[in-house]
Amino acid sequence: MSAITHHIPDDMLAAYATGTLPHPFAMVVAAHISLCSECRAALGAYHVVGGALLERAKDVAVSSGLKSNLMALLDEPVEPEPVYDAQGIYPGPVMEALKGGSPRWRTLGMGVKQSILSETAGGSVRLLYIPAGQAVPDHSHNGLELTLVLQGSFSDETGRFGVGDVEIGDEDLEHTPIADAGDACICLAATDAPLKFNAFMPRLLQPLFRI
């Protein structure tokens, strides 16, 4: 894997550390952190700062009833959560979303495929498969889009993105991502609003493809 040059910004890392980042974006950040030692170290620093702030926080008195309820909850048996390790190009957070299975690809046309991992009111996250040399239709954004490269690479008006790189798209970015020569480009992409396609046919099919 070549050096990662496009990272998660500090404000997003801080939101992830405090648990306030919406789930679709949190999955992309978690996957990126599993690949990027630089952002993993930065996240550790945020956790240290957060721990220090908690230690300095003033104690708050709680009722005996609340304390009893909390202790009762702690005594209840907890089913262990399954742990999913990375498999092939897919980091652990992606394998967790796949429940240890394989992506269920759905064709979008021109060889491009997607596998939707999660859809909520707060947004969606999906895997995208783009054959080498193929372009995603030009589009802008109604909100935020995070795209993490897991295999291959793509290029657009802002530069080149290889494995581990994250592109952040917002309302100001209009682009046409094109998968570079070599391996097909597989990405993990999260959005909190539908994309804004410029061409008629992608707009027509957009509700069907839920993108």
Secondary structure, DSSP 8 states (H G I E B T S, - for coil): ---------HHHHHHHHHT-S-HHHHHHHHHHHHH-HHHHHHHHHHHHHHHHHHHHS------HHHHHHHHHHHHS----------BTTB-HHHHHHTTTS----EEEETTEEEEEEEEETTEEEEEEEE-TT-B---EEESS-EEEEEEES-EEETTEEE-TT-EEEE-TT--B--EE-SSS-EEEEEEESS-EEESSHHHHHHHHHHT-
